[in-house]
Amino acid sequence: MRHSVKEVHGFCMYLILAFIFVHLVGVFLAEHKSNKGIISDMINGGGGHP
């Protein structure tokens, strides 16, 4: 039983790491494909304020 729990835990860890990597690559690609500045909009609250 303990071995199975360790296997599932390790597998989930790699899934989370893969998700983080894919997410960062997606954000990077979206930032460079559009000139809207997605990341700076998230940090500064968008650009709609005067």
HTML snippet that shows the backbone in 3Dmol.js (N, CA, C, O; Angstrom):
<script src="https://3Dmol.org/build/3Dmol-min.js"></script>
<div id="view" style="width:600px;height:400px;position:relative"></div>
<script>
const pdb = `
ATOM      1  N   MET A   1       0.831  -1.195   0.000  1.00  0.00           N
ATOM      2  CA  MET A   1       0.000   0.000   0.000  1.00  0.00           C
ATOM      3  C   MET A   1       0.872   1.254   0.000  1.00  0.00           C
ATOM      4  O   MET A   1       0.611   2.206  -0.735  1.00  0.00           O
ATOM      5  N   ARG A   2       1.905   1.240   0.831  1.00  0.00           N
ATOM      6  CA  ARG A   2       2.774   2.414   0.930  1.00  0.00           C
ATOM      7  C   ARG A   2       3.480   2.696  -0.396  1.00  0.00           C
ATOM      8  O   ARG A   2       3.671   3.855  -0.764  1.00  0.00           O
ATOM      9  N   HIS A   3       3.862   1.649  -1.108  1.00  0.00           N
ATOM     10  CA  HIS A   3       4.531   1.795  -2.406  1.00  0.00           C
ATOM     11  C   HIS A   3       3.590   2.443  -3.421  1.00  0.00           C
ATOM     12  O   HIS A   3       4.007   3.305  -4.196  1.00  0.00           O
ATOM     13  N   SER A   4       2.340   2.033  -3.416  1.00  0.00           N
ATOM     14  CA  SER A   4       1.361   2.606  -4.348  1.00  0.00           C
ATOM     15  C   SER A   4       1.138   4.082  -4.081  1.00  0.00           C
ATOM     16  O   SER A   4       1.020   4.872  -5.018  1.00  0.00           O
ATOM     17  N   VAL A   5       1.080   4.460  -2.821  1.00  0.00           N
ATOM     18  CA  VAL A   5       0.886   5.866  -2.462  1.00  0.00           C
ATOM     19  C   VAL A   5       2.078   6.698  -2.921  1.00  0.00           C
ATOM     20  O   VAL A   5       1.906   7.813  -3.413  1.00  0.00           O
ATOM     21  N   LYS A   6       3.274   6.165  -2.763  1.00  0.00           N
ATOM     22  CA  LYS A   6       4.469   6.878  -3.226  1.00  0.00           C
ATOM     23  C   LYS A   6       4.466   7.041  -4.739  1.00  0.00           C
ATOM     24  O   LYS A   6       4.855   8.091  -5.249  1.00  0.00           O
ATOM     25  N   GLU A   7       4.031   6.014  -5.460  1.00  0.00           N
ATOM     26  CA  GLU A   7       3.971   6.099  -6.916  1.00  0.00           C
ATOM     27  C   GLU A   7       2.975   7.162  -7.365  1.00  0.00           C
ATOM     28  O   GLU A   7       3.276   7.959  -8.253  1.00  0.00           O
ATOM     29  N   VAL A   8       1.804   7.177  -6.763  1.00  0.00           N
ATOM     30  CA  VAL A   8       0.792   8.166  -7.120  1.00  0.00           C
ATOM     31  C   VAL A   8       1.289   9.565  -6.775  1.00  0.00           C
ATOM     32  O   VAL A   8       1.097  10.499  -7.554  1.00  0.00           O
ATOM     33  N   HIS A   9       1.914   9.717  -5.638  1.00  0.00           N
ATOM     34  CA  HIS A   9       2.438  11.011  -5.213  1.00  0.00           C
ATOM     35  C   HIS A   9       3.502  11.516  -6.185  1.00  0.00           C
ATOM     36  O   HIS A   9       3.497  12.688  -6.560  1.00  0.00           O
ATOM     37  N   GLY A  10       4.400  10.646  -6.585  1.00  0.00           N
ATOM     38  CA  GLY A  10       5.444  11.021  -7.532  1.00  0.00           C
ATOM     39  C   GLY A  10       4.868  11.373  -8.893  1.00  0.00           C
ATOM     40  O   GLY A  10       5.308  12.332  -9.528  1.00  0.00           O
ATOM     41  N   PHE A  11       3.884  10.599  -9.344  1.00  0.00           N
ATOM     42  CA  PHE A  11       3.247  10.875 -10.627  1.00  0.00           C
ATOM     43  C   PHE A  11       2.545  12.229 -10.605  1.00  0.00           C
ATOM     44  O   PHE A  11       2.650  12.999 -11.560  1.00  0.00           O
ATOM     45  N   CYS A  12       1.832  12.518  -9.523  1.00  0.00           N
ATOM     46  CA  CYS A  12       1.139  13.807  -9.404  1.00  0.00           C
ATOM     47  C   CYS A  12       2.141  14.963  -9.365  1.00  0.00           C
ATOM     48  O   CYS A  12       1.871  16.032  -9.913  1.00  0.00           O
ATOM     49  N   MET A  13       3.273  14.761  -8.733  1.00  0.00           N
ATOM     50  CA  MET A  13       4.294  15.804  -8.688  1.00  0.00           C
ATOM     51  C   MET A  13       4.771  16.141 -10.105  1.00  0.00           C
ATOM     52  O   MET A  13       4.921  17.312 -10.453  1.00  0.00           O
ATOM     53  N   TYR A  14       5.005  15.117 -10.907  1.00  0.00           N
ATOM     54  CA  TYR A  14       5.453  15.368 -12.279  1.00  0.00           C
ATOM     55  C   TYR A  14       4.347  16.001 -13.120  1.00  0.00           C
ATOM     56  O   TYR A  14       4.636  16.810 -14.002  1.00  0.00           O
ATOM     57  N   LEU A  15       3.096  15.652 -12.868  1.00  0.00           N
ATOM     58  CA  LEU A  15       1.989  16.292 -13.573  1.00  0.00           C
ATOM     59  C   LEU A  15       1.921  17.783 -13.249  1.00  0.00           C
ATOM     60  O   LEU A  15       1.708  18.606 -14.139  1.00  0.00           O
ATOM     61  N   ILE A  16       2.099  18.124 -11.982  1.00  0.00           N
ATOM     62  CA  ILE A  16       2.059  19.529 -11.578  1.00  0.00           C
ATOM     63  C   ILE A  16       3.224  20.294 -12.184  1.00  0.00           C
ATOM     64  O   ILE A  16       3.047  21.418 -12.654  1.00  0.00           O
ATOM     65  N   LEU A  17       4.407  19.705 -12.179  1.00  0.00           N
ATOM     66  CA  LEU A  17       5.562  20.362 -12.786  1.00  0.00           C
ATOM     67  C   LEU A  17       5.364  20.561 -14.282  1.00  0.00           C
ATOM     68  O   LEU A  17       5.730  21.606 -14.820  1.00  0.00           O
ATOM     69  N   ALA A  18       4.791  19.573 -14.959  1.00  0.00           N
ATOM     70  CA  ALA A  18       4.516  19.699 -16.386  1.00  0.00           C
ATOM     71  C   ALA A  18       3.486  20.792 -16.637  1.00  0.00           C
ATOM     72  O   ALA A  18       3.624  21.560 -17.588  1.00  0.00           O
ATOM     73  N   PHE A  19       2.456  20.873 -15.799  1.00  0.00           N
ATOM     74  CA  PHE A  19       1.440  21.910 -15.939  1.00  0.00           C
ATOM     75  C   PHE A  19       2.057  23.295 -15.781  1.00  0.00           C
ATOM     76  O   PHE A  19       1.751  24.200 -16.558  1.00  0.00           O
ATOM     77  N   ILE A  20       2.915  23.470 -14.789  1.00  0.00           N
ATOM     78  CA  ILE A  20       3.573  24.763 -14.568  1.00  0.00           C
ATOM     79  C   ILE A  20       4.416  25.128 -15.782  1.00  0.00           C
ATOM     80  O   ILE A  20       4.369  26.267 -16.248  1.00  0.00           O
ATOM     81  N   PHE A  21       5.184  24.177 -16.298  1.00  0.00           N
ATOM     82  CA  PHE A  21       6.029  24.438 -17.456  1.00  0.00           C
ATOM     83  C   PHE A  21       5.207  24.826 -18.678  1.00  0.00           C
ATOM     84  O   PHE A  21       5.519  25.805 -19.356  1.00  0.00           O
ATOM     85  N   VAL A  22       4.150  24.055 -18.961  1.00  0.00           N
ATOM     86  CA  VAL A  22       3.303  24.348 -20.116  1.00  0.00           C
ATOM     87  C   VAL A  22       2.615  25.701 -19.940  1.00  0.00           C
ATOM     88  O   VAL A  22       2.479  26.455 -20.903  1.00  0.00           O
ATOM     89  N   HIS A  23       2.188  26.009 -18.732  1.00  0.00           N
ATOM     90  CA  HIS A  23       1.542  27.285 -18.462  1.00  0.00           C
ATOM     91  C   HIS A  23       2.511  28.446 -18.708  1.00  0.00           C
ATOM     92  O   HIS A  23       2.136  29.436 -19.336  1.00  0.00           O
ATOM     93  N   LEU A  24       3.724  28.339 -18.234  1.00  0.00           N
ATOM     94  CA  LEU A  24       4.708  29.397 -18.435  1.00  0.00           C
ATOM     95  C   LEU A  24       5.057  29.571 -19.907  1.00  0.00           C
ATOM     96  O   LEU A  24       5.226  30.699 -20.371  1.00  0.00           O
ATOM     97  N   VAL A  25       5.166  28.480 -20.642  1.00  0.00           N
ATOM     98  CA  VAL A  25       5.427  28.562 -22.083  1.00  0.00           C
ATOM     99  C   VAL A  25       4.251  29.248 -22.777  1.00  0.00           C
ATOM    100  O   VAL A  25       4.458  30.080 -23.659  1.00  0.00           O
ATOM    101  N   GLY A  26       3.031  28.911 -22.392  1.00  0.00           N
ATOM    102  CA  GLY A  26       1.854  29.539 -22.979  1.00  0.00           C
ATOM    103  C   GLY A  26       1.790  31.023 -22.698  1.00  0.00           C
ATOM    104  O   GLY A  26       1.449  31.805 -23.586  1.00  0.00           O
ATOM    105  N   VAL A  27       2.110  31.425 -21.487  1.00  0.00           N
ATOM    106  CA  VAL A  27       2.120  32.850 -21.135  1.00  0.00           C
ATOM    107  C   VAL A  27       3.205  33.567 -21.935  1.00  0.00           C
ATOM    108  O   VAL A  27       2.981  34.667 -22.438  1.00  0.00           O
ATOM    109  N   PHE A  28       4.357  32.959 -22.050  1.00  0.00           N
ATOM    110  CA  PHE A  28       5.452  33.553 -22.811  1.00  0.00           C
ATOM    111  C   PHE A  28       5.060  33.739 -24.274  1.00  0.00           C
ATOM    112  O   PHE A  28       5.297  34.801 -24.850  1.00  0.00           O
ATOM    113  N   LEU A  29       4.463  32.715 -24.874  1.00  0.00           N
ATOM    114  CA  LEU A  29       4.049  32.812 -26.275  1.00  0.00           C
ATOM    115  C   LEU A  29       2.942  33.849 -26.463  1.00  0.00           C
ATOM    116  O   LEU A  29       2.959  34.604 -27.435  1.00  0.00           O
ATOM    117  N   ALA A  30       2.001  33.887 -25.559  1.00  0.00           N
ATOM    118  CA  ALA A  30       0.905  34.859 -25.662  1.00  0.00           C
ATOM    119  C   ALA A  30       1.433  36.281 -25.507  1.00  0.00           C
ATOM    120  O   ALA A  30       0.946  37.202 -26.163  1.00  0.00           O
ATOM    121  N   GLU A  31       2.407  36.457 -24.658  1.00  0.00           N
ATOM    122  CA  GLU A  31       2.980  37.788 -24.427  1.00  0.00           C
ATOM    123  C   GLU A  31       3.699  38.287 -25.677  1.00  0.00           C
ATOM    124  O   GLU A  31       3.648  39.475 -25.994  1.00  0.00           O
ATOM    125  N   HIS A  32       4.360  37.389 -26.377  1.00  0.00           N
ATOM    126  CA  HIS A  32       5.135  37.803 -27.542  1.00  0.00           C
ATOM    127  C   HIS A  32       4.334  37.821 -28.841  1.00  0.00           C
ATOM    128  O   HIS A  32       4.723  38.494 -29.796  1.00  0.00           O
ATOM    129  N   LYS A  33       3.214  37.085 -28.890  1.00  0.00           N
ATOM    130  CA  LYS A  33       2.389  37.102 -30.093  1.00  0.00           C
ATOM    131  C   LYS A  33       1.500  38.338 -30.147  1.00  0.00           C
ATOM    132  O   LYS A  33       1.237  38.872 -31.224  1.00  0.00           O
ATOM    133  N   SER A  34       1.044  38.784 -29.002  1.00  0.00           N
ATOM    134  CA  SER A  34       0.195  39.979 -28.977  1.00  0.00           C
ATOM    135  C   SER A  34       0.963  41.106 -28.309  1.00  0.00           C
ATOM    136  O   SER A  34       1.722  40.879 -27.367  1.00  0.00           O
ATOM    137  N   ASN A  35       0.767  42.288 -28.788  1.00  0.00           N
ATOM    138  CA  ASN A  35       1.467  43.436 -28.214  1.00  0.00           C
ATOM    139  C   ASN A  35       0.647  44.105 -27.113  1.00  0.00           C
ATOM    140  O   ASN A  35       0.859  45.275 -26.793  1.00  0.00           O
ATOM    141  N   LYS A  36      -0.283  43.359 -26.545  1.00  0.00           N
ATOM    142  CA  LYS A  36      -1.161  43.924 -25.526  1.00  0.00           C
ATOM    143  C   LYS A  36      -0.513  43.966 -24.149  1.00  0.00           C
ATOM    144  O   LYS A  36      -0.980  44.700 -23.278  1.00  0.00           O
ATOM    145  N   GLY A  37       0.528  43.216 -23.934  1.00  0.00           N
ATOM    146  CA  GLY A  37       1.180  43.191 -22.634  1.00  0.00           C
ATOM    147  C   GLY A  37       0.323  42.525 -21.580  1.00  0.00           C
ATOM    148  O   GLY A  37      -0.067  43.160 -20.600  1.00  0.00           O
ATOM    149  N   ILE A  38       0.029  41.257 -21.772  1.00  0.00           N
ATOM    150  CA  ILE A  38      -0.866  40.523 -20.879  1.00  0.00           C
ATOM    151  C   ILE A  38      -0.340  40.528 -19.449  1.00  0.00           C
ATOM    152  O   ILE A  38      -1.103  40.761 -18.512  1.00  0.00           O
ATOM    153  N   ILE A  39       0.934  40.278 -19.273  1.00  0.00           N
ATOM    154  CA  ILE A  39       1.503  40.195 -17.931  1.00  0.00           C
ATOM    155  C   ILE A  39       1.474  41.549 -17.244  1.00  0.00           C
ATOM    156  O   ILE A  39       1.094  41.641 -16.077  1.00  0.00           O
ATOM    157  N   SER A  40       1.869  42.599 -17.948  1.00  0.00           N
ATOM    158  CA  SER A  40       1.855  43.919 -17.323  1.00  0.00           C
ATOM    159  C   SER A  40       0.426  44.369 -17.033  1.00  0.00           C
ATOM    160  O   SER A  40       0.197  45.088 -16.061  1.00  0.00           O
ATOM    161  N   ASP A  41      -0.540  43.959 -17.859  1.00  0.00           N
ATOM    162  CA  ASP A  41      -1.939  44.259 -17.561  1.00  0.00           C
ATOM    163  C   ASP A  41      -2.395  43.581 -16.277  1.00  0.00           C
ATOM    164  O   ASP A  41      -3.144  44.168 -15.496  1.00  0.00           O
ATOM    165  N   MET A  42      -1.948  42.344 -16.053  1.00  0.00           N
ATOM    166  CA  MET A  42      -2.324  41.646 -14.830  1.00  0.00           C
ATOM    167  C   MET A  42      -1.694  42.330 -13.613  1.00  0.00           C
ATOM    168  O   MET A  42      -2.330  42.445 -12.566  1.00  0.00           O
ATOM    169  N   ILE A  43      -0.466  42.777 -13.750  1.00  0.00           N
ATOM    170  CA  ILE A  43       0.236  43.397 -12.615  1.00  0.00           C
ATOM    171  C   ILE A  43      -0.294  44.795 -12.349  1.00  0.00           C
ATOM    172  O   ILE A  43      -0.513  45.165 -11.195  1.00  0.00           O
ATOM    173  N   ASN A  44      -0.504  45.581 -13.409  1.00  0.00           N
ATOM    174  CA  ASN A  44      -0.909  46.974 -13.256  1.00  0.00           C
ATOM    175  C   ASN A  44      -2.414  47.197 -13.317  1.00  0.00           C
ATOM    176  O   ASN A  44      -2.863  48.337 -13.199  1.00  0.00           O
ATOM    177  N   GLY A  45      -3.199  46.154 -13.497  1.00  0.00           N
ATOM    178  CA  GLY A  45      -4.638  46.288 -13.478  1.00  0.00           C
ATOM    179  C   GLY A  45      -5.246  46.640 -14.813  1.00  0.00           C
ATOM    180  O   GLY A  45      -6.321  47.239 -14.832  1.00  0.00           O
ATOM    181  N   GLY A  46      -4.645  46.316 -15.907  1.00  0.00           N
ATOM    182  CA  GLY A  46      -5.210  46.599 -17.221  1.00  0.00           C
ATOM    183  C   GLY A  46      -4.762  47.959 -17.726  1.00  0.00           C
ATOM    184  O   GLY A  46      -3.913  48.579 -17.085  1.00  0.00           O
ATOM    185  N   GLY A  47      -5.250  48.423 -18.765  1.00  0.00           N
ATOM    186  CA  GLY A  47      -4.848  49.725 -19.278  1.00  0.00           C
ATOM    187  C   GLY A  47      -6.048  50.633 -19.454  1.00  0.00           C
ATOM    188  O   GLY A  47      -5.942  51.702 -20.055  1.00  0.00           O
ATOM    189  N   GLY A  48      -7.200  50.207 -18.927  1.00  0.00           N
ATOM    190  CA  GLY A  48      -8.423  50.952 -19.135  1.00  0.00           C
ATOM    191  C   GLY A  48      -8.625  52.139 -18.218  1.00  0.00           C
ATOM    192  O   GLY A  48      -9.581  52.896 -18.386  1.00  0.00           O
ATOM    193  N   HIS A  49      -7.745  52.313 -17.257  1.00  0.00           N
ATOM    194  CA  HIS A  49      -7.893  53.427 -16.331  1.00  0.00           C
ATOM    195  C   HIS A  49      -7.205  54.647 -16.870  1.00  0.00           C
ATOM    196  O   HIS A  49      -6.093  54.551 -17.389  1.00  0.00           O
ATOM    197  N   PRO A  50      -7.848  55.819 -16.758  1.00  0.00           N
ATOM    198  CA  PRO A  50      -7.209  57.058 -17.283  1.00  0.00           C
ATOM    199  C   PRO A  50      -6.036  57.511 -16.471  1.00  0.00           C
ATOM    200  O   PRO A  50      -5.415  58.523 -16.795  1.00  0.00           O
TER     201      PRO A  50
END
`;
const viewer = $3Dmol.createViewer("view");
viewer.addModel(pdb, "pdb");
viewer.setStyle({}, {cartoon: {color: "spectrum"}});
viewer.zoomTo();
viewer.render();
</script>
